[in-house]
Amino acid sequence: MREEKLMMRALGGETLPVPPVWMMRQAGRYLPEYRETRAKAGDFLSLCYNPELAAEVTLQPIRRYGFDAAIVFADILLLPQALGAELWFETGEGPRLSQIRTKADLARLKPADAIHEHLAPVYETVRILAEELPRETTFMGFAGAPWTVATYMIAGRGTPDQGPAHALMQQDPTCFDALIDLLTAATTEYLLAQIKAGAEVVKLFDSWAGSLKGAAFDKYAIAPTRRIVAGLKAVYPDVPVIAFPREAGTRFQGFAKATGADCVALDTAVDAQWAAKAVQVDGCVQGNLDPRLLVSGGDDLVREARRVADAFAGGPYIFNLGHGITPDADPANVDLMLRAVRG
Ligand code: CP3
């Protein structure tokens, strides 16, 4: 049977006349209907753990824009919470977690296979969406990559330079490596369960990969991703994996081959012409429109969306942003972007 879903065709290596389109953080605060549902849930985490409402916010951008892919509404920090870390969101500031600083802190976490009871609501959201999404929409699960999740667990919050994680890597490499190993195993478990519940594609967000240099990039960005991809492919060889090593720079080149990922998502910093030659030769790529253009809109948005789409038109490509859409984006600009790409 011929694959009908554009996104699955691109991930399978097909060059398409019009690329599939979706947006990072497409369910979010720029949409009035999201803000309304979030208020109904009470707060962000209550929304993540309410399968009916989480499915509803996942569907909202699909109804409004007809994107080619939906991503389950959840957060990369639910996994550390499932491992026993405390997690809360400070209004206007971002996530806070209980910190991992010593082997004793690490020893208090649960084993990788103990996450499923806590994450059962996410699997239920996946099951609802697998039923309710339009048949042409590809359905994605996701997780944070071990390094990025570790940076939040060690610092207890987001940090500009991931300083505390780099410090632990230097000062107590045994403890640091044990945390990465635990996260690698737990992430594999988590994504396998999302696929079992109905996810057709999974994406790994390594938002802070760019602060790993040289051998550390190989050890903590590439190796854990490779192990997770291998663990998924051993059970589900046909489920595509998208890797997003944000701000990897020249290390985007060869990343798909080194990890076994089917597609590499590109950030806003990477030059599209370069990436078409250096990265897309190995398979499908996704990205790299600057999300700020969805705030400013106008001719700049149209021109840039076309420039990015044209740069990658010679190979398998998924149109997307280089990072998440921001709360101050204008929903009308998303329509403008879609018209520019789809014609
Ligand atoms: O639509 C989607 O993309 C699916 C849902 C999704 C969210 N977070 C929802 C969310 C996804 C895929 C993520 C991934 C995520 N979460 C990442 C990796 C991608 C990236 O942005 O680099 C990271 C680092 C996180 C951790 C996180 N979650 C932070 C740092 C914050 C606070 C910053 C912010 O934007 O407010 C969040 C909160 C968060 N996750 C929101 C959403 C919609 C906003 C929460 C709200 O509604 O108040």
Residues whose N, C-alpha, C, O or C-beta is under 5 A from the ligand:
A	BS01	CP3	M23 M24 R25 Q26 A27 G28 F44 I71 V72 F73 A74 D75 I76 G94 P95 G158 F205 S207 G324
